[in-house]
Amino acid sequence: FMRKAVENPKASFSVAILLAEVILVYLIISYVPYTKIDWDAYMSQVSGLMDGERDYNKLEGDTGPLVYPAGFLYIFSAIQYVTGGHIYPAQILFGILYVANHAMVLFIYLKTDKLPWWALGLLSLSKRVHSIFVLRLFNDCFAMTLFHASLISF
């Protein structure tokens, strides 16, 4: 891997981007305030499931009734178990997910070999994607990551 990374400037640049993303995600988590939107509702809905409720009509949170599929409940149940429902450890978990997703997107772009090396850096400029992953902890993160993983598998 290291030999290929040195020989291919796009691969070397991608590794540098990922290292910079790790630092940027750390700084965002450390210094940018968390945006409270759906986390409490997610945790309320998951708590209902964990308390034994299986009727979707009765699973509710701060933003209203549950509208996500069962996979959402299973993923966020695991997150609640690992993080205790606390924001900071969840942000770290989502930050790791963000970097993994970013690595997959870079891999897809490298595989297509259609972009110049400098264009790969544009991926890191999205304030919205950083916000979705580490400041708002939205459930879309898992859908995006699973999509990119499936695209790689093709």
RADAGI-V323055 format. One record per pair of residues at least 6 apart in sequence whose ideal C-beta (glycine too) atoms are under 6 Angstrom apart, sorted by sequence separation. I is the first residue (numbers start at 0). GAP is how many residues later the second one is. D is the distance in whole Angstrom. If there is no record, write none. Layout:
BEGIN
i=I gap=GAP d=D
i=I gap=GAP d=D
END
This chain:
BEGIN
i=4 gap=6 d=4
i=52 gap=6 d=6
i=82 gap=6 d=4
i=108 gap=6 d=6
i=131 gap=6 d=5
i=3 gap=7 d=6
i=4 gap=7 d=5
i=58 gap=7 d=4
i=82 gap=7 d=5
i=131 gap=8 d=6
i=132 gap=8 d=5
i=4 gap=10 d=6
i=55 gap=10 d=6
i=47 gap=11 d=5
i=44 gap=14 d=5
i=44 gap=16 d=5
i=43 gap=17 d=4
i=40 gap=20 d=3
i=40 gap=21 d=4
i=44 gap=21 d=5
i=39 gap=22 d=5
i=40 gap=22 d=4
i=48 gap=24 d=5
i=45 gap=30 d=5
i=45 gap=31 d=5
i=41 gap=34 d=5
i=45 gap=34 d=5
i=97 gap=35 d=4
i=93 gap=39 d=5
i=94 gap=39 d=5
i=93 gap=40 d=5
i=42 gap=42 d=5
i=90 gap=43 d=5
i=93 gap=43 d=5
i=104 gap=43 d=6
i=96 gap=44 d=6
i=100 gap=44 d=4
i=103 gap=44 d=4
i=89 gap=47 d=6
i=100 gap=47 d=6
i=103 gap=48 d=6
i=33 gap=53 d=5
i=28 gap=62 d=5
i=28 gap=66 d=6
i=71 gap=67 d=5
i=74 gap=67 d=6
i=24 gap=70 d=4
i=24 gap=73 d=6
i=21 gap=77 d=6
i=20 gap=78 d=6
i=20 gap=81 d=5
i=17 gap=85 d=6
i=13 gap=92 d=4
i=38 gap=98 d=5
i=36 gap=99 d=5
i=9 gap=100 d=6
i=34 gap=100 d=5
i=33 gap=101 d=6
i=34 gap=101 d=5
i=27 gap=102 d=6
i=20 gap=103 d=6
i=12 gap=104 d=5
i=28 gap=105 d=6
i=13 gap=106 d=6
i=27 gap=106 d=5
i=9 gap=107 d=5
i=12 gap=107 d=6
i=16 gap=107 d=6
i=8 gap=108 d=5
i=24 gap=109 d=6
END
